[in-house]
Amino acid sequence: MNTLHTDVAVIGAGTAGLAAYRAARAAGKRAVIIESGPYGTTCARVGCMPSKLLIAAAEAAHEAHHTAPFGVHIDGTIRIDGHQVMGRVKSERDHFVSFVLKGVENIPAEDRLVGHARFIDNLILNVGEHTQVNAHSVVIATGSVPSIPDAFQVFGDCLIINDDVFNWDTLPKRVAVFGPGVIGLELGQALSRLGVHVRVFGARGGVGPLTDPAIRDYARDTFQQAFHLDPDATILDMARDGDEAIICYQASNQMAVTERFDYVLVATGRVPNVKGLDLQHTQLQLDSKGVPVFDPHTLQCGRTSVFIAGDANNHLPLLHEAADEGKTAGTNAAHYPDVKPGHRRAPIAVVFTDPQIAMVGQRFADLPANGFVTGEVSFEDQGRSRVMLKNKGLMHVYADQASGRFLGAEWIGPRAENIAHTLAWAYQQSLTIDQMLDMPFYHPVVEEGLRTALRDASAKLK
């Protein structure tokens, strides 16, 4: 076995790992990056980008089928070619992955180790049974993996995760989706719009990441008008018969319904990918799920020189957060024991459904029981939204009762991805509602709906 000495060893070459490696190198330290699987981030390979490619195809199909209200009538058949849909998804996906691979290729070969890493001591790693790495500091950036409840194993190879969707050669006819979170909602609606028979099942009534009951209920009702969504499903039986998955569930009329599916997509959440690291060989304190306990500001695990960043810590599993955390972890690993808090941006999350869902700042669930006001707007009568026939939506903005400061927002509505950035900037600058209302709002734009919600909050602060 080879022996290698380094200042910083980074486990995982995803978004967080690459950022950590670059930060350590920028600090003037020797660093190695270790990867056991194919290079290319989760976002590029099986996450953000391929899912948006599928959604883009679904939006094109949906718009083509809904031109009549504008007086535009398409004569002839609108045909969805599953092979072409998936061909573009995979081709463009590979294009995005190639950008990541070019970045990896720029890393010196001697700094790249291929193989599964596991701890044999606090700062000693065995990589692929071929190299022992002795490091001054370690950054764990191993990402996350899907969490699949044991009950779903009954479906055998009819059971899939979102990663598998983007390897299809064509679209299937029937798909059941378990988990109406971000992944389940996005893929469920997209597949439905592309002509796939879809059933989306959930538990405990959740819809996406929403915590505001009024917004959640509005989202549920809106999506139920577009595709089958039961966020509090009663599943009576699950089985496998030949090449088909069989699901028996209780319908809204209390009748038992049995349906057959080509695939069962399980989108019931993801968990940190740390099980195979042999963390029991370290002195790290682990939580109930086996994840190292860490400081969310410095990413340091206890008082050690081990740091954990990105989806591996499950703190804020988003690409931009992973990049920021990787930089913080890599910098602190390089300068240990001089450890400092990293930069944290305003919380922002977007679900690319139609209508879109967004959350900025503090969630409703995290607000105090009192001491805040809620400004509301419905997009159903919002001018630009009605012009475009994109007028499904409800927004809540939250403001501190004493100071008038903008605290956060949850909503479903048109162009939420754009409005979310405006609100995130306002939150990060600690603006008050009145200061936000002093900003320009053009006419006619969807953002005028935001102004209505801010005005409602301002009136309640008087």
C-alpha positions in Angstrom: 0.0 0.0 0.0 1.2 3.5 -0.9 1.5 6.2 1.8 0.6 9.8 1.1 1.0 12.8 3.4 -1.1 15.9 2.8 -2.3 19.0 4.6 -6.0 18.5 3.6 -7.8 15.4 2.4 -11.2 16.0 0.9 -13.5 13.0 0.6 -15.9 13.5 -2.3 -15.6 15.4 -5.6 -19.1 16.9 -5.8 -20.0 20.6 -5.5 -18.9 20.9 -1.8 -15.8 18.8 -2.3 -14.5 20.7 -5.3 -15.0 24.0 -3.5 -13.2 22.7 -0.4 -10.2 21.4 -2.4 -9.9 24.8 -4.3 -10.2 26.7 -1.0 -7.4 24.6 0.6 -5.2 25.1 -2.4 -5.9 28.8 -2.4 -4.7 29.0 1.2 -1.4 27.6 0.0 -1.8 24.1 1.4 -1.3 20.7 -0.2 -4.6 19.0 -0.8 -5.9 15.8 -2.3 -9.5 15.0 -3.4 -10.8 11.5 -3.2 -13.7 10.1 -5.2 -15.1 6.6 -5.4 -17.7 7.1 -8.1 -17.9 8.9 -11.5 -16.9 12.5 -11.5 -19.7 15.0 -12.0 -21.9 16.7 -9.3 -25.3 15.5 -8.2 -26.8 18.7 -9.7 -25.4 18.1 -13.1 -25.8 14.3 -13.3 -29.1 13.5 -11.6 -30.4 16.6 -9.9 -31.0 20.2 -10.8 -30.1 20.2 -14.5 -31.7 17.0 -15.9 -34.8 17.6 -13.9 -35.2 21.1 -15.4 -34.7 19.6 -18.8 -37.6 17.2 -18.3 -39.7 20.1 -16.8 -38.9 22.2 -19.9 -40.2 19.5 -22.2 -43.3 19.2 -20.0 -43.9 22.9 -20.1 -43.7 22.9 -23.9 -46.3 20.1 -24.1 -48.6 21.8 -21.6 -48.4 25.2 -23.4 -49.1 23.5 -26.8 -52.3 21.9 -25.3 -53.5 25.2 -23.7 -53.5 27.8 -26.5 -57.3 27.9 -27.1 -58.2 30.4 -24.3 -56.0 33.0 -26.1 -57.9 32.3 -29.4 -55.0 30.4 -30.8 -56.1 27.0 -32.2 -53.6 24.4 -33.2 -55.0 22.1 -35.9 -53.7 18.6 -36.0 -52.3 16.3 -33.4 -49.8 17.3 -30.7 -47.5 14.3 -30.4 -45.1 13.7 -27.6 -42.1 11.5 -28.7 -40.7 9.9 -25.6 -37.5 8.9 -27.2 -36.8 12.5 -28.4 -37.8 13.9 -25.0 -35.4 11.6 -23.1 -32.7 11.9 -25.9 -32.5 15.7 -25.3 -32.6 15.3 -21.5 -29.6 12.9 -21.6 -27.7 14.8 -24.3 -28.0 18.2 -22.5 -27.3 16.5 -19.2 -24.1 15.1 -20.5 -23.2 18.6 -21.8 -23.6 20.1 -18.3 -21.6 17.2 -16.8 -18.8 17.9 -19.3 -18.3 21.3 -17.7 -17.8 19.7 -14.3 -15.4 17.1 -15.8 -13.3 19.9 -17.4 -12.9 21.4 -14.0 -11.8 18.1 -12.5 -9.3 17.6 -15.3 -7.7 20.8 -14.3 -6.8 19.4 -10.9 -3.3 17.9 -11.0 -3.3 14.1 -11.4 -1.3 13.7 -8.2 -4.0 15.5 -6.2 -6.8 13.1 -7.4 -7.3 9.7 -5.8 -9.8 7.2 -7.0 -11.3 4.8 -4.5 -13.6 4.4 -1.6 -12.2 6.2 1.5 -12.7 5.0 5.0 -11.2 6.1 8.3 -8.8 3.9 10.1 -7.9 6.6 12.6 -8.9 10.2 13.3 -6.9 11.6 10.4 -5.7 8.5 8.6 -7.7 7.2 5.5 -7.5 4.0 3.6 -8.4 4.8 0.0 -9.4 1.9 -2.3 -7.1 -0.5 -0.4 -4.2 1.0 -2.4 -3.3 4.2 -0.6 -3.0 5.3 3.0 -3.6 9.1 3.4 -2.2 10.8 6.4 -3.7 14.2 6.7 -3.5 17.2 9.0 -7.2 18.0 8.3 -10.1 16.1 6.6 -13.2 17.5 4.8 -16.1 15.1 4.5 -18.1 16.0 1.4 -19.6 12.7 0.4 -23.1 14.1 -0.5 -26.4 12.3 0.2 -28.2 9.2 -1.0 -31.9 8.4 -1.4 -33.7 7.0 1.7 -35.8 4.1 0.7 -38.1 2.5 3.3 -37.9 -1.3 3.4 -41.6 -1.7 2.5 -40.9 -0.6 -1.1 -38.4 -3.4 -1.7 -41.5 -5.6 -2.7 -41.4 -3.9 -6.1 -38.0 -5.3 -7.0 -36.6 -3.7 -10.2 -39.9 -1.7 -10.7 -38.6 0.4 -7.8 -36.6 3.5 -9.0 -35.2 6.7 -7.6 -34.9 10.0 -9.4 -31.4 9.1 -10.6 -32.9 6.3 -12.7 -35.4 8.6 -14.5 -32.7 10.3 -16.4 -31.4 7.1 -17.8 -34.7 6.2 -19.5 -34.6 5.8 -23.3 -38.2 6.7 -23.6 -41.1 7.7 -21.4 -43.1 4.9 -19.6 -46.9 4.7 -19.6 -47.6 4.5 -15.8 -45.6 5.8 -12.8 -46.5 5.9 -9.1 -44.6 8.5 -7.1 -44.2 8.3 -3.3 -43.2 11.5 -1.7 -44.7 14.9 -2.7 -41.6 16.8 -1.7 -39.5 18.8 -4.1 -38.4 15.9 -6.2 -41.7 14.1 -6.2 -43.7 17.2 -7.1 -41.4 18.3 -9.9 -41.0 14.9 -11.6 -44.6 13.9 -10.9 -46.1 17.0 -12.6 -43.6 16.9 -15.4 -44.3 13.2 -16.3 -48.0 13.9 -16.1 -47.8 16.7 -18.5 -45.8 14.5 -20.9 -48.7 12.0 -21.1 -47.6 9.5 -18.4 -50.3 8.2 -16.1 -49.1 9.4 -12.7 -50.3 9.0 -9.1 -48.4 10.9 -6.4 -48.8 9.6 -2.9 -47.7 11.3 0.4 -48.0 10.9 4.1 -48.9 13.4 6.8 -50.3 16.0 4.4 -47.0 17.7 3.3 -46.8 19.5 0.0 -43.2 20.4 -1.1 -41.2 22.2 1.6 -44.2 24.4 2.7 -44.8 25.0 6.4 -47.5 27.7 6.2 -50.8 25.9 6.4 -52.7 28.3 4.2 -50.1 28.2 1.4 -49.8 24.4 1.7 -53.5 23.9 1.4 -53.7 26.2 -1.6 -50.8 24.3 -3.2 -52.5 21.0 -2.6 -55.8 22.1 -4.1 -54.0 23.7 -7.1 -51.9 20.6 -7.9 -54.9 18.3 -7.4 -56.6 20.0 -10.3 -53.7 19.2 -12.5 -52.7 15.6 -11.6 -53.5 13.0 -9.0 -52.0 14.1 -5.7 -52.9 12.5 -2.3 -50.6 14.0 0.3 -52.1 11.9 3.0 -52.6 8.7 1.2 -53.9 5.4 2.7 -52.1 2.6 1.0 -53.9 -0.7 1.5 -51.5 -3.1 -0.3 -48.4 -3.1 -2.4 -47.2 -6.0 -4.5 -45.3 -7.1 -7.6 -46.8 -9.1 -10.4 -44.5 -10.0 -13.3 -43.2 -6.8 -14.8 -45.8 -4.6 -13.0 -46.1 -3.0 -9.6 -49.5 -3.2 -8.0 -50.7 -0.6 -5.6 -54.1 -0.7 -3.8 -55.1 2.6 -2.2 -58.1 4.3 -0.7 -59.6 6.9 -3.1 -61.3 10.1 -2.0 -64.7 8.4 -2.1 -63.4 5.8 0.4 -63.4 3.1 -2.2 -60.4 0.8 -2.6 -58.7 1.3 -6.0 -56.1 -1.1 -7.4 -53.8 0.1 -10.2 -50.8 -1.3 -12.0 -47.6 0.7 -12.8 -44.5 0.3 -14.8 -42.4 2.0 -12.2 -42.6 3.2 -8.6 -40.5 6.3 -8.0 -39.6 6.7 -4.4 -38.8 10.3 -3.5 -39.2 10.0 0.3 -36.1 12.0 1.1 -32.3 11.8 1.1 -29.8 11.1 3.9 -26.1 11.9 4.4 -23.9 9.5 2.6 -21.6 8.7 5.6 -22.3 5.0 6.4 -19.3 3.6 4.6 -16.7 5.9 6.0 -16.1 3.8 9.1 -16.5 6.8 11.4 -16.5 4.4 14.4 -12.7 4.4 14.0 -12.6 8.1 14.9 -13.3 10.0 18.0 -15.9 12.1 16.3 -19.2 12.5 18.2 -22.1 11.2 16.0 -25.7 12.1 16.2 -28.6 9.5 16.3 -28.3 9.1 12.5 -24.6 8.4 12.5 -23.6 11.9 11.2 -20.8 13.8 12.9 -22.0 16.6 15.2 -20.7 19.8 13.7 -20.8 23.6 14.1 -23.1 24.9 11.3 -21.1 28.2 11.1 -17.6 26.8 10.8 -18.4 23.2 9.7 -16.0 21.9 12.3 -16.8 18.5 13.9 -16.3 19.1 17.6 -12.8 20.4 18.3 -11.2 18.2 15.8 -9.6 19.1 12.4 -12.4 17.2 10.6 -15.0 19.3 8.8 -18.2 18.3 7.0 -19.8 20.2 4.2 -22.7 20.1 1.7 -25.4 17.4 1.6 -23.2 15.2 3.8 -24.2 17.3 6.8 -27.9 17.6 5.6 -28.0 21.2 7.0 -29.0 23.1 3.8 -28.9 20.5 0.9 -28.8 23.0 -1.9 -26.2 23.5 -4.6 -25.3 27.1 -3.7 -25.1 26.3 0.0 -22.9 23.3 -0.8 -20.5 25.5 -2.7 -20.4 28.0 0.2 -20.0 25.3 2.8 -17.2 23.7 0.8 -15.3 26.9 0.6 -15.7 27.5 4.4 -14.7 23.9 5.3 -11.7 23.9 3.0 -10.5 27.3 4.3 -10.9 26.2 7.9 -9.2 22.9 7.2 -6.3 24.7 5.7 -5.9 27.2 8.6 -6.8 24.8 11.5 -6.7 25.5 14.4 -7.6 29.1 13.3 -11.2 28.3 12.5 -13.7 31.1 11.6 -17.4 31.2 10.6 -18.0 31.2 6.9 -20.3 33.4 4.9 -24.0 32.5 5.1 -26.4 33.9 2.6 -30.2 34.5 3.0 -32.1 31.2 3.0 -33.8 30.7 -0.4 -35.6 27.7 -1.9 -37.5 27.2 -5.1 -39.6 24.3 -6.4 -39.9 24.3 -10.2 -43.5 23.2 -10.5 -46.2 25.1 -12.2 -47.1 27.3 -10.4 -43.7 27.5 -8.7 -43.2 27.3 -4.9 -40.7 29.5 -3.1 -39.5 30.2 0.4 -37.2 33.0 1.5 -35.8 33.9 4.9 -37.5 32.4 8.0 -40.1 29.7 7.4 -43.5 30.1 8.9 -42.8 27.1 11.2 -39.7 28.9 12.6 -41.5 32.2 13.4 -42.4 33.0 17.1 -46.0 32.3 18.2 -46.7 36.0 18.1 -44.8 39.2 17.4 -45.2 39.2 13.6 -47.8 40.1 11.0 -48.6 38.4 7.7 -49.2 40.2 4.4 -51.1 38.3 1.8 -51.8 38.5 -1.9 -53.7 36.2 -4.2 -52.4 36.1 -7.8 -55.8 35.1 -9.1 -56.7 38.7 -9.9 -53.1 40.1 -10.3 -53.0 42.0 -13.5 -50.0 40.5 -15.4 -50.7 37.0 -14.1 -54.3 37.2 -15.5 -52.9 38.5 -18.8 -50.7 35.4 -19.1 -53.3 33.0 -17.7 -50.8 32.2 -15.0 -52.9 33.4 -12.2 -52.9 30.6 -9.7 -51.1 31.6 -6.6 -51.1 32.7 -2.9 -48.3 34.6 -1.1 -47.6 35.3 2.6 -44.9 37.7 3.7 -43.9 37.9 7.3 -42.8 41.1 9.2 -41.6 41.7 12.7 -44.3 43.5 14.7 -41.9 45.7 16.6 -39.3 46.8 14.0 -41.2 46.2 10.7 -38.3 44.2 9.4 -39.0 41.7 6.7 -38.7 38.2 8.2 -39.5 35.8 5.3 -42.1 34.5 2.9 -43.7 31.4 1.6 -45.8 31.2 -1.5 -46.9 29.4 -4.6 -47.4 31.5 -7.8 -46.1 32.6 -11.2 -42.4 33.4 -11.7 -41.6 32.7 -8.0 -38.0 31.9 -8.9 -37.5 35.6 -9.9 -39.4 37.1 -7.0 -37.5 34.9 -4.6 -34.2 36.6 -5.5 -35.7 40.0 -4.9 -36.9 38.9 -1.4 -33.6 37.1 -0.6 -31.7 40.3 -1.2 -34.1 42.3 0.9 -33.8 39.8 3.7 -30.0 39.7 3.6 -29.9 43.5 3.9 -32.4 43.4 6.8 -34.8 45.8 5.1 -38.1 46.8 6.6 -41.4 46.4 4.8 -41.6 50.2 4.3 -38.1 50.3 2.9 -39.0 47.5 0.4 -42.1 49.5 -0.6 -39.8 52.5 -1.4 -38.2 50.4 -4.1 -39.4 50.6 -7.7 -42.1 48.3 -9.1 -42.7 48.5 -12.9 -46.1 48.1 -14.4 -47.4 45.7 -15.5 -45.3 42.9 -13.9 -46.0 39.9 -11.7 -43.9 41.6 -9.0 -46.7 44.0 -8.4 -48.4 41.1 -6.6 -45.5 41.2 -4.1 -46.1 44.9 -3.6 -49.7 44.2 -2.7 -48.6 41.7 -0.1 -46.1 44.2 1.3 -48.8 46.9 1.5 -51.0 44.5 3.4 -48.2 43.8 5.9 -47.5 47.5 6.2 -51.1 48.3 7.0 -51.1 45.7 9.8 -47.9 47.2 11.3 -49.5 50.6 11.7 
